[in-house]
Amino acid sequence: MSRNFNTDDRDFDGDDDRAPQGRPSGGRGGPRGRFRRRKVCRFCLDKVDIIDFKDVKLLQNFIPERGKVLPRRISGMCASHQRMLAEAIKRARNIALLPYAAD
């Protein structure tokens, strides 16, 4: 079966429809050139040394509806506090202060 392909995909006005329009998305500016403010660790600002697993109200802020631990890229935690937070959530779940999964 033979197909006839048109090698010239231009409109009558002469511009190519497949050419990128404006600035490409990605890079440091993000889509449409907006600058996104860097997230800072909430616990570093308050100078928290340890995260208490018995503080259920604090830990619930980092567990969404589904019951997973909020990732670092979304919560804005530093690496050491994210590890402490995950450990505190696991301990609170183990002694039934927090649920493992949503109802």
DRENPA-3360 file (N, C-alpha, C; in nm, 2 decimals, always signed):
BEGIN
1 = MSRNFNTD = +0.08/-0.11/+0.00/+0.00/+0.00/+0.00/+0.09/+0.12/+0.00 ~ +0.06/+0.21/-0.09/+0.14/+0.33/-0.10/+0.07/+0.45/-0.05 ~ +0.14/+0.53/+0.03/+0.08/+0.66/+0.08/+0.15/+0.78/+0.02 ~ +0.07/+0.88/+0.00/+0.14/+1.00/-0.05/+0.15/+1.10/+0.07 ~ +0.28/+1.12/+0.11/+0.31/+1.21/+0.22/+0.34/+1.35/+0.16 ~ +0.29/+1.45/+0.22/+0.32/+1.58/+0.18/+0.44/+1.63/+0.26 ~ +0.55/+1.66/+0.19/+0.67/+1.70/+0.27/+0.66/+1.84/+0.31 ~ +0.57/+1.92/+0.26/+0.56/+2.06/+0.30/+0.44/+2.07/+0.38;
9 = DRDFDGDD = +0.46/+2.08/+0.52/+0.34/+2.09/+0.61/+0.31/+2.23/+0.65 ~ +0.34/+2.32/+0.56/+0.31/+2.46/+0.59/+0.18/+2.51/+0.55 ~ +0.12/+2.60/+0.62/-0.01/+2.66/+0.58/+0.02/+2.76/+0.46 ~ -0.09/+2.82/+0.42/-0.08/+2.92/+0.31/+0.00/+3.04/+0.35 ~ +0.00/+3.07/+0.48/+0.07/+3.19/+0.53/+0.22/+3.17/+0.54 ~ +0.26/+3.05/+0.53/+0.41/+3.02/+0.53/+0.47/+2.98/+0.66 ~ +0.40/+2.99/+0.77/+0.46/+2.95/+0.90/+0.43/+2.80/+0.93 ~ +0.52/+2.74/+0.99/+0.52/+2.59/+1.02/+0.44/+2.57/+1.15;
17 = DRAPQGRP = +0.33/+2.49/+1.15/+0.25/+2.47/+1.27/+0.33/+2.39/+1.38 ~ +0.43/+2.31/+1.34/+0.50/+2.23/+1.43/+0.61/+2.31/+1.51 ~ +0.63/+2.43/+1.47/+0.74/+2.51/+1.53/+0.70/+2.54/+1.68 ~ +0.79/+2.54/+1.77/+0.75/+2.58/+1.91/+0.71/+2.73/+1.92 ~ +0.61/+2.76/+1.99/+0.56/+2.89/+2.01/+0.62/+2.95/+2.14 ~ +0.67/+3.06/+2.14/+0.72/+3.13/+2.26/+0.83/+3.06/+2.32 ~ +0.84/+3.07/+2.46/+0.95/+3.01/+2.53/+0.92/+2.87/+2.56 ~ +1.02/+2.78/+2.55/+0.99/+2.64/+2.58/+0.97/+2.62/+2.73;
25 = SGGRGGPR = +0.88/+2.53/+2.77/+0.86/+2.50/+2.91/+0.97/+2.43/+2.97 ~ +0.99/+2.44/+3.10/+1.10/+2.37/+3.16/+1.21/+2.47/+3.19 ~ +1.32/+2.42/+3.25/+1.43/+2.51/+3.29/+1.40/+2.57/+3.42 ~ +1.48/+2.67/+3.46/+1.46/+2.73/+3.59/+1.34/+2.82/+3.60 ~ +1.29/+2.87/+3.49/+1.18/+2.96/+3.50/+1.05/+2.89/+3.51 ~ +1.05/+2.76/+3.47/+0.92/+2.69/+3.47/+0.83/+2.72/+3.36 ~ +0.71/+2.67/+3.36/+0.62/+2.71/+3.25/+0.58/+2.86/+3.26 ~ +0.58/+2.92/+3.15/+0.55/+3.06/+3.13/+0.64/+3.15/+3.20;
33 = GRFRRRKV = +0.76/+3.11/+3.23/+0.86/+3.20/+3.29/+0.84/+3.25/+3.43 ~ +0.75/+3.18/+3.50/+0.73/+3.22/+3.64/+0.84/+3.17/+3.73 ~ +0.89/+3.25/+3.83/+0.99/+3.20/+3.92/+0.92/+3.14/+4.04 ~ +0.95/+3.02/+4.08/+0.89/+2.95/+4.19/+0.98/+2.97/+4.31 ~ +0.92/+3.01/+4.42/+0.99/+3.04/+4.54/+1.04/+2.90/+4.60 ~ +1.16/+2.90/+4.65/+1.21/+2.77/+4.71/+1.14/+2.75/+4.84 ~ +1.11/+2.62/+4.87/+1.04/+2.59/+4.99/+1.15/+2.57/+5.10 ~ +1.12/+2.61/+5.22/+1.21/+2.60/+5.33/+1.15/+2.51/+5.43;
41 = CRFCLDKV = +1.24/+2.44/+5.50/+1.20/+2.34/+5.60/+1.14/+2.41/+5.72 ~ +1.02/+2.37/+5.75/+0.94/+2.42/+5.86/+1.01/+2.40/+6.00 ~ +1.07/+2.28/+6.01/+1.14/+2.25/+6.14/+1.27/+2.32/+6.15 ~ +1.34/+2.35/+6.04/+1.46/+2.42/+6.05/+1.44/+2.57/+6.09 ~ +1.33/+2.62/+6.05/+1.29/+2.76/+6.09/+1.26/+2.77/+6.24 ~ +1.20/+2.67/+6.29/+1.16/+2.67/+6.43/+1.27/+2.61/+6.52 ~ +1.38/+2.56/+6.45/+1.50/+2.50/+6.52/+1.46/+2.38/+6.61 ~ +1.38/+2.29/+6.54/+1.34/+2.17/+6.61/+1.44/+2.06/+6.60;
49 = DIIDFKDV = +1.48/+2.01/+6.71/+1.59/+1.90/+6.71/+1.53/+1.76/+6.69 ~ +1.42/+1.73/+6.76/+1.35/+1.60/+6.74/+1.21/+1.63/+6.71 ~ +1.15/+1.53/+6.64/+1.00/+1.54/+6.61/+0.94/+1.43/+6.70 ~ +0.85/+1.47/+6.78/+0.78/+1.38/+6.88/+0.67/+1.30/+6.81 ~ +0.68/+1.17/+6.82/+0.57/+1.09/+6.76/+0.44/+1.10/+6.83 ~ +0.44/+1.15/+6.95/+0.31/+1.17/+7.02/+0.23/+1.29/+6.98 ~ +0.29/+1.38/+6.91/+0.23/+1.50/+6.86/+0.15/+1.47/+6.73 ~ +0.03/+1.42/+6.75/-0.05/+1.37/+6.64/-0.10/+1.48/+6.55;
57 = KLLQNFIP = -0.14/+1.60/+6.61/-0.18/+1.71/+6.52/-0.08/+1.75/+6.43 ~ +0.05/+1.76/+6.47/+0.16/+1.79/+6.38/+0.18/+1.69/+6.27 ~ +0.18/+1.57/+6.31/+0.20/+1.46/+6.21/+0.09/+1.45/+6.11 ~ -0.03/+1.48/+6.15/-0.14/+1.47/+6.05/-0.13/+1.57/+5.94 ~ -0.06/+1.67/+5.96/-0.04/+1.77/+5.85/+0.04/+1.71/+5.73 ~ +0.12/+1.61/+5.76/+0.21/+1.55/+5.66/+0.16/+1.42/+5.61 ~ +0.03/+1.38/+5.64/-0.03/+1.26/+5.59/-0.16/+1.30/+5.51 ~ -0.16/+1.28/+5.38/-0.28/+1.32/+5.30/-0.39/+1.22/+5.33;
65 = ERGKVLPR = -0.50/+1.24/+5.25/-0.62/+1.16/+5.27/-0.60/+1.01/+5.25 ~ -0.51/+0.98/+5.16/-0.49/+0.84/+5.13/-0.40/+0.77/+5.24 ~ -0.33/+0.84/+5.32/-0.26/+0.78/+5.43/-0.11/+0.77/+5.40 ~ -0.06/+0.81/+5.29/+0.09/+0.80/+5.27/+0.16/+0.92/+5.33 ~ +0.29/+0.90/+5.35/+0.37/+1.01/+5.40/+0.40/+1.11/+5.29 ~ +0.38/+1.24/+5.31/+0.40/+1.34/+5.21/+0.54/+1.35/+5.17 ~ +0.57/+1.34/+5.04/+0.71/+1.35/+5.00/+0.78/+1.48/+5.02 ~ +0.91/+1.47/+5.03/+0.99/+1.59/+5.06/+0.98/+1.70/+4.96;
73 = RISGMCAS = +0.96/+1.67/+4.83/+0.95/+1.77/+4.73/+0.82/+1.85/+4.74 ~ +0.72/+1.79/+4.80/+0.60/+1.86/+4.82/+0.59/+1.93/+4.96 ~ +0.64/+1.87/+5.06/+0.63/+1.93/+5.19/+0.74/+2.03/+5.21 ~ +0.85/+2.03/+5.14/+0.96/+2.13/+5.16/+1.05/+2.10/+5.27 ~ +1.05/+1.98/+5.33/+1.14/+1.95/+5.44/+1.28/+1.93/+5.39 ~ +1.38/+1.95/+5.48/+1.51/+1.91/+5.45/+1.53/+1.76/+5.47 ~ +1.64/+1.70/+5.43/+1.65/+1.56/+5.43/+1.65/+1.50/+5.57 ~ +1.72/+1.56/+5.66/+1.73/+1.51/+5.80/+1.59/+1.51/+5.87;
81 = HQRMLAEA = +1.52/+1.63/+5.85/+1.39/+1.64/+5.91/+1.28/+1.55/+5.84 ~ +1.30/+1.52/+5.72/+1.21/+1.43/+5.65/+1.23/+1.29/+5.70 ~ +1.35/+1.25/+5.73/+1.37/+1.12/+5.78/+1.32/+1.11/+5.92 ~ +1.33/+1.21/+6.00/+1.28/+1.21/+6.14/+1.12/+1.21/+6.13 ~ +1.07/+1.28/+6.04/+0.92/+1.29/+6.03/+0.87/+1.15/+5.99 ~ +0.93/+1.08/+5.89/+0.89/+0.95/+5.85/+0.89/+0.85/+5.97 ~ +1.00/+0.86/+6.04/+1.02/+0.77/+6.16/+0.91/+0.80/+6.26 ~ +0.88/+0.92/+6.29/+0.78/+0.96/+6.39/+0.64/+0.91/+6.34;
89 = IKRARNIA = +0.61/+0.92/+6.22/+0.48/+0.87/+6.16/+0.47/+0.72/+6.18 ~ +0.58/+0.65/+6.15/+0.58/+0.51/+6.16/+0.56/+0.46/+6.31 ~ +0.63/+0.53/+6.40/+0.61/+0.50/+6.54/+0.47/+0.53/+6.59 ~ +0.41/+0.64/+6.54/+0.28/+0.67/+6.58/+0.18/+0.57/+6.53 ~ +0.20/+0.52/+6.41/+0.11/+0.42/+6.35/+0.13/+0.29/+6.43 ~ +0.25/+0.26/+6.47/+0.27/+0.13/+6.54/+0.20/+0.12/+6.67 ~ +0.18/+0.24/+6.74/+0.11/+0.23/+6.87/-0.03/+0.29/+6.85 ~ -0.08/+0.29/+6.73/-0.22/+0.32/+6.70/-0.26/+0.46/+6.73;
97 = LLPYAAD = -0.17/+0.56/+6.72/-0.20/+0.70/+6.73/-0.25/+0.75/+6.59 ~ -0.19/+0.70/+6.49/-0.23/+0.73/+6.35/-0.27/+0.61/+6.27 ~ -0.37/+0.62/+6.18/-0.41/+0.50/+6.10/-0.30/+0.47/+5.99 ~ -0.30/+0.35/+5.95/-0.21/+0.31/+5.84/-0.27/+0.35/+5.71 ~ -0.40/+0.34/+5.70/-0.47/+0.37/+5.57/-0.60/+0.45/+5.61 ~ -0.65/+0.52/+5.51/-0.77/+0.59/+5.52/-0.89/+0.50/+5.53 ~ -1.00/+0.54/+5.59/-1.12/+0.45/+5.60/-1.20/+0.45/+5.47;
% end
